[in-house]
């Protein structure tokens, strides 16, 4: 029995379902209870990053079932599979964080291999944590199949003494506890109530930032990222996403028809106006790379610089993802950007409609508390700023959302650490001074390896009340939950002989987020002399296994810390095989 709506002769699944030579393959499918009609329908991979590591992923397996119902309703044959996730909140502050960024590329790789190996025609991807969101989107663009992304949803905020609390408060409480400002009992109570449900961290940290990106870039249905994970109303978005991917197959709308230079710019606008994570400056170039589009950190930061910041979300602001959803979510934010002429409206989306057509359907007005008017923003420039100078020729990035202008310029002597552990120990023991610039190097993509996030250290500084009294720079990364004057992605990284590798205690460093500059008070001649005396990259213990492979393959943070040549070198397109 054939499905007359779709022409299987042009779909990859024909290689496993059609013709007498595929009888052995079909026998496997009958063994799983797949009907004849389903076998001869389009096959849709339903990929999740479900695991039991953390609350951000725990609801994905259940949500996948509604997606599969939508695929079936649309005339397709859904095939569910899972891939890995490394959850940053659990990996934070120890060696496990080296696995985090690497997992993004392994997620993309494993989804690609599963799709190729089984000849699936389209992909609906569900993800819930920081690296799984861009990893899943990278796989969609790399394969260039009809694709719909769906976020697993955010966690509900906890309550303590009548106030909302989130995991960021727990990380910062560690610093307060170390400073003697919080008792063991108070910390114990906070850690028990801060995370009361399934879902990803609730502030505009990396997971929610990339969830907003999924809508803005067009890979997710509008407003699908907003509802918290425990809301069973999320099933409606799963069902709709499954039906939507069947519509994309019929119209032959593929991921690279959706992800274009213009849609990447739309996504960067949304990161900026919501005060999103600095990791957006890493993941957007990586997604662009999968499409063969040149869009590096400086391109992202150019957009950040001239985008108003008007959505009041933690950590720079007051509200969490649930609050944004309740006042209209990403569609209302994008409509406000459109009022300022800052959105490309002709970009196609997962619904088959353009962004402009989708925004025409939005009838909610801004609330003025969570979403401010674009004409009266929280600040005139985006919540994330790019930096460049003799200390970072390949750029760096800093989150300034919620920071007063007078706190966005800092000059001080360097206090240099060769790894995060040394810096964290010094911070917890208060072995640093007000006015210093704490430098953490050898934590870049290759040198770490893995480009670890520094939330444990930055949260300890904030908890000690020193967030505005010191600055911190690193060739590693920061969590979206980081507060304070913290500069990440300094490039070239120390392992590649960048200037950060040459710093010494006492070197005067200037960070100017208003002008977009980061520099050290050394002449070119002095830097050259130090480079000549540089002993080379620090040796690490990762001389085998996955992290060794990653360190050998990974490129510069400026271009997304990617691990393969990308679509620009592509000679084989999966969908056209």
N, C-alpha and C positions, 0 to 999 in steps of 0.2 A: 504494500500500500504506500503510495507516494504522497508527499505533502505538496499540493499544487501551488501553495503560496510562494515557495522558495525554489530556486534553481540550484540543486546540489552540484551540478556539473562545474560550478565555479567556486565551490567552497572546499576548504581543506579536508573536511570530514569525509568527502567522497573516497579518500584514499583508504578509509577503514570500514566503510559501510556499503559501497556500491560495487556491483558486478560479481560474477561467479568466483573470481580469484579471492574475494574477501569473505567467502563462506566461513573459513576458520575464525576470522575476527568476529563475524556476526554470532557465531556459536558462543563466544565469550559473553556477548551482550545479552543473548537470550538467557544465559545462566544467571544473570542479575535481574531477570524479570522485566527487561526492556522490551517493549512491544515492537512489532514490525513497523508501525507508523512512526514511533519515536526513533527507531534506527535510521529511517530515511528522512528524518527532519534535521534541521541544523542542530549542531551540538554546541552547547554553551558551557564553558568552564565557569564554575561558581567557586571562586577561590577565597578562602578565609585565612586569617592569621590567628585563628583560635588557639589558645593554650590556657593552661592553669597557672601561668606565672604571675598574673596581676589582674586587677579588675577591668583594665582597659580592653582586654581581649575575651573575657569570660562569657560575654553575651553573643559573640559572633556566630557560634554554631547554631544557636536558636534562630538568629536573624537570617541566616542563610536559607532556612527552610521557606521563609516567605518569598525570598528571591526565586527559589526554584519553582514555587507555585506560579509566580509571574511569568517565568520562562515557559512553563507548560501551557499557561493560559494563552500565551502569544504564539504557540505552535512549535516550540523548541524542545530539545531534550537536554535538561540540565545535568551536569556531572560535577559533583562537589569534590573539592580537594583542599588540602590545607598546606600551609608552609610555615616556616619558623617565624618567631618574633623574639627580639630581645627588648625587654621593657626597661626604659631608662631609669624610672624611679627605683627599680630594684637593683639595676646595674650601677647606680650612681655612687661615687665616692670610694670605689675600690677597683681592682683589676678587671672586674666584669664590664666596666664601661668601655674597655677597648673593643668589645664585641659589638657595640651599639651601631656605630656608623657602618661598619663592615656588614652588618646584618641587612641594611638597606639594599645593598647591591646583591647579596645572596638571596634576598626575597625576590628581587627582580629576576635573578638568574633561575631560581627554582620554578617560579611561575612560568617563565619562558620555556624551560625544559619540559615541564608538564604539558603545556599547551602544544608544543611542537611534537612531543612524543606521541600524543594521542590525537593529534589533528583536530583540535577543537576550533570552531569557527568564530567564536566571540568570547568575551570575557566580562563577567561581573565580579568585581573585586571588593571584598569587605575587609577593612582594616581599622584598628583601634588605637595604635600607639605611635609614638613619634616617627620612627623610621619605617614602620610598615605602611604608612600612608604614601609617602613619596616612592617607596619601593614598589608598591602595587601600581601606582600611576606610571612609573618608569617602564614596568613590564608591558602595560597597555600600549604605550607609545612605541616601544621597541618592536613589539609584534605587529603593530599597526592593524589590529583587528577592531571590529565594532566593539566598543567598550563602555561600560557604565561603572563608575566608582560609587561606593556607599560607605559612609563612616559609621562606625559602631555606636557613636554617641558619647557624650561627656558624662562624667560622674556628677551626682548631686552634691551640693555643698553640705558640709557638716555644720552642726550648731554647737556653740559653746558660749554660755553666758549671754544668750540672746543674739549672738553675732554669727554670721557665716564664717566658717573656717575651711581651709583647703590644705593640701599636702605641703604647699609652699610655707605655710605657717609652721608646720612641723619641722621642716628643714631649718627654718630660721630660729625655731625654739631651741635647737641644738646649740646654737651660738649663745642664746640667752642663758641656757642652762650652764654652759661652760663659763660664762661670765658671772655666775652666781645670782642671776636675776630670776631664775625659775627653779622650783624645787623638783625633786624626783617625782613626787605625786602629781604635780601640775603637768609635767611632761607626759606622764603615764596617762592621764585623763585626755590630754589633747590628742595623743597618737591613736587613742581608741575611738574618737568621734570624728576625726577629720575626713575620713573616707567611708561614707555610709552606704555606698551602693556600687553596682557595676558601672563601668565607664572610664574614659580617659580623664586625666587631670583637668579641672574645670576652668582654670584661667586661660588667658590667651597665650598659652605656652605652645610648644611645637605641634602637639597633636591637633589642638583646635585651630591653630594657624593654618596648618596644612588641610584641615577639613574645610576651612573657608576658601582656601586655594582651590580645592576640588570643585566647588561650585563656580568660582570666579573664572577658572580656566575652562570650564564647560564639560568636564568629565563626569560630574555628578548632577543629578536633578536639582533644580533650585529648591532651596530650603530643606534639602534632605539631611544636611549635616547638623541641624540645630537641635532636634529633640534629644533629651538625655537618654542614655542607654537603657534605663529601667522602664521607660515609657513604651507600653505595648503598641502605641500609635506608630512606632518606628516600623512595625510590620507593613503599614500602608506604603511607606517609602520603598521597602524591600520588594513588595509586590509590583509597584510601579516601575522599579528599576529593572526587574526581570522582563516586564512587558516592553519597556523602552529599548532594551538591547535587541529584542526581536524586530522592532521597528527600524533600528539602525542597520541590521543585517539586510532587511528588505530594501532599504534605500542605499545600501552600500556606503554608509557614512562611517568612516574609520577614525581611529584615535588621532591620526595626524591631520585629518580634516578639522578636528576640534582644537588640537594643540598647535597653535601658530604663534608667530611673533606677537601678533596683536593680543591673543588670549593670554600669553605669558605676561604681557604688560598689564592687562586687566588684573591678573592674579597678584602681581607685585603691588599694584595700587591698593588692593584689599589688605595685603600684609601691612602696608604702611599706615593706612588710615585706621586700622584696628590696633596699632601698637604691637604687632605680632612678633614672633620669635626671630632672632637673628639667624636661626637655621633656615629661614625662608631664603636667605641669600646664598645658601649652599644647595638647597634642594631644587629651586627653580632652574638654575643652570644645569643641574643634572638631568631634569626632565627635558629641557631644551636639547641637550646633547643627544638624547634618544631619538629626537626628531630631526637631527642634523641642523639645528638652528643655533647660530652664534648668539649667545645671551649669557654673558659672564657676570661676575659680582659687580663690576662697575656699571653695567647696563641696569642691573637691578637697583643699585644705589642711586643712579640718576633719577629713576622713577620715585624712589623713596624720598629724595630730596625735595621734589616739587609736588608732593602729595600731602594735603592737610591731614592731621591726626585728629579724628573727631569721634572715635568710638571708645568709651570709657571702661576698659576691661583691665582686670588684673593681669600682670603684676604692677604695671604702672598706674592703673586706675582702680576702680572700686568694685566692678561687677564681674560675674562669671558667665560661662557659656549659656547656662540655663536662662539667665536674665536677658541675654541677647536674643535667644530664641523667642522669649515671651513678648518681645517688642518688635518682632518681625524678621529677625535674622539677617543673613547675608543679602537677600533680595532688597531689603530696605536700605542697607548700607550701600549697595551698588546703585540703587536708584538715586541716592544722595550724591554719589560720585558722578552720575550722569548729569545731574543738575549743574555741576561745575565743568562739564565737558571733558571728564577724565576717564570715560569708558568707551572702548570700541564696541559699538552696538551690533556690528555685522558678523561677529564671531558665532559660529554654530555651536550648539550645545547638545548634551546627551538626549534631550527631548526631540531633537530634530529641528527645533525652533532656534532663532538667533537670540543672542543676549537681549537685544532691543525688544524683540517680541515678548520675551519672558518678563522683562521689566515693565512692559506696558500692562501686564496683568496684575502688577503689585498695586494694592489699593490702601495699604497702611501708611500712616505718617510717622515720622520720627517722634520719639517720646521726649527728647530733650535732656534725658538723664543718662541713659546708656548710649544712645546714638544722638549726638549733638548735631546741629545744622552744619553743613559743610561751609556755609558762609560765616559761621562763628565757631571755628574749631577749637579744640583744646590747645593746639599749636599749629602754626602755619606750615610746618614741615613734618614729614613722616616720623613715626615713632622709632624708626631704625635709620641709622646714618652710616654711610660708607666713609672710610678714611684712607688717606694715601700720603706717603712721604718717605723720607730716607730710611725710616725704620720698617716700612711696609711697602716696598715698590709694587708688590702684587696685591696690595690692598688689605684692609681690615674692616671690621664692622662693629658697631656699638648700638645698643638699644637705649634711647633717650626718652622714651614715653614716660611721662609723669615727672621728668626732671626739669627743674627751673633752668632758664638759660645761663644764669650765673654759675650753675653747677656743671655746665657742659664744657668747661675749659679747665685743664688741670696741668700743672707743671710740678715735677718733683723728682727726687733722686731714685734710681732703680734699686730695688731689693730683689736680687735674682735667685730663682730656684730652678733646678734642673728637672724637676718632676712635680706632679700635683701633690704626692704624699708629703714631700718635704715642705711644701707651702702650707698645706693643711695643718701639719703638726706645728709649724711656726705660728700660724694664726691662732690655733686653739691655746697655745702657750703665751700668746700676746708678744711674740718675739718679732715685732715690727713696730714702726713708728708712724704716727700721724703725718700725713704729707708725702709719704712714699708712694712710688709706683711699683706694685708687686708684679714681678715678671715670672710667668710659668712657661718654660720652653720645653722642647723635646716631646711635645704632646700633639704634634700635627698628624695628618692622615698617615704618612709613612713613618715618621719618627716615633710616634706613640708606642706601637702603631695603633691607629683607630680614632685619633682626634677626639679624645675624651671630653665630656662636659665637666665643668668645674662648679656645679651647684653646691656641693658640700662646702667648698672653700668660700664661695661668694655668700652663701646663706649664713655661714659662721660670722663673716665680717658684718653682715647686716644685723645679725642677732646681737653682736657686740656694740651696735650703734656706730660702726665705723664706715658704713656704706658711702657716706659723703666726704669722709676724711682721708680716704686713700683711693687710689685707682688700681686697676689690675689689667694686665695685658697678657695674652697667650697666643700661641700658634694652635692651641686646641680650640674647643668650642664652649659655649655657655648654654645652659638650659634656658628654655623660654621663660622659666620662673625666676631667672636671675634678676636681681635689682642692683643698683649702684653703677658707678662709672667703670664698666667692665668691657674691655675690647677683645674680641676674638678673631679667629681666622687670620692672624697676622702672617703675611706671606711675602716672600718665600718662607717656609717653615725652617726651623733650626736644622733639621736633618738634611735639608737641601742647601745649607750654608747661607740662609737668609740673615739679614742684619740682627735679628733677635738672637741668633746663636753667638753673636760677638759682644753682647752687652756685658758690662761689669757693674758690680755694686757701686752706686754713687753717680753713674752716668745720668745726666739730666734729660728727662723725657717730657715732651709736651704733647698733650692730646687736646685737640680743638675740634669738638663735634660741630660747632657752628660753621667753621671754615672747611671742615672735612679733612683735617690734617693730623698726622701723627709723625713725630720726628724725635730724634735723639741729637743732643748737642755735640756732635762729632763731625769733623771734616771728612770729606771723601777720602782724603789721604790717610787719616787715622783708621777709618773703616777698612780701607784696602790693606793697611799694615796688619790689622787684627785678622783679616781674612787669610792673609799669608801665613800667619802663625796658628790658625785654627786647626786643631788636631783631627777634625773630621767628625762625622756623626757619632753620637753616643751609642755604644753597644747595648742591645737589649737581649732579653732572654727568649725572644720569640724567633727562634731560628728554624722552626718547622711548623707544620700545621696551617690552619686556615688564616691565622693572623700573619704568618710569614708570607703566604701567597698574597694576601691583601696588601701588605707593605711593599711588595715587589711591583704590583700592578697599579696602585692608586696614584692618581695625578694630583695636581694642585687644587687647593680649596677654591681658588679664584674661578675655576671652571667646574666646580661641583664635586670635586674629589671622586671622579669617575674611574672606572676600572677597565674600560675597553674603548676602541676607537670611535664608536658611535655611528649614527646613521649617515654621516658624511662619507664614511668609507664603505657603506653598505653596497653589496652587489647581488644580494639575494633577499627578496621580500617574502616573508612567510605566507601572507595571505594570497599571493599570486603563484604559489608553487603548483 
